[in-house]
Amino acid sequence: MEAALPDLDRYSPHQKLQLLERLLNDLSARGVLPPSTLMMMAADVMELEYREDDDLLCFQCLDHEMDGE
């Protein structure tokens, strides 16, 4: 029996961004999502206009990438 996916309508936009952050970090940690793809997705998400720094996503595997630049 497959687990049911959560009902996304009940989440606020901020909660949806947090869920996206956790999912992408998990996929990257498991090797499903290559770092280059994660970096492209992070750049696209960061182009969105946020009003507060708390809304920004933190992609764990990019921490070491940013240190080298």
C-alpha positions in Angstrom: 0.0 0.0 0.0 1.4 3.4 -1.0 1.6 6.2 1.5 -0.8 9.1 0.7 0.9 12.4 -0.3 0.1 15.4 1.9 -2.7 17.7 0.9 -0.7 20.8 -0.2 -3.7 23.1 -0.1 -3.5 23.2 3.7 0.0 24.6 3.7 0.9 28.3 3.5 3.3 29.4 0.7 6.1 29.6 3.4 5.4 26.1 4.5 5.5 24.9 0.9 8.9 26.5 0.4 10.1 24.7 3.5 8.8 21.4 2.2 10.5 22.0 -1.2 13.8 22.7 0.7 13.6 19.5 2.6 12.6 17.4 -0.4 15.4 18.8 -2.6 18.0 18.4 0.2 16.9 14.9 0.7 17.1 14.0 -3.0 20.5 15.5 -3.2 21.8 13.7 -0.1 20.6 10.4 -1.6 22.3 11.0 -4.9 19.1 11.2 -6.9 19.5 14.9 -7.7 23.0 15.9 -9.0 24.6 19.0 -7.5 24.5 20.8 -10.8 20.7 20.4 -11.0 20.2 21.5 -7.4 22.3 24.6 -8.1 20.2 25.5 -11.2 17.0 25.0 -9.2 18.3 27.1 -6.3 19.2 29.9 -8.6 15.7 29.9 -10.1 14.1 29.9 -6.6 16.4 32.7 -5.4 15.2 34.8 -8.3 11.8 35.0 -6.6 11.3 38.3 -4.7 11.3 37.6 -0.9 10.4 40.3 1.7 12.2 38.6 4.6 15.5 36.7 4.7 13.7 34.0 6.7 11.9 33.0 3.5 15.1 32.0 1.7 15.9 28.4 1.2 19.1 26.8 2.4 20.4 24.0 0.2 22.8 21.9 2.2 25.0 20.6 -0.6 25.6 24.1 -1.9 27.3 25.3 1.3 30.7 23.9 0.1 30.1 25.2 -3.4 29.6 28.8 -2.2 32.7 28.7 0.0 34.9 28.0 -3.0 33.7 31.0 -4.9 
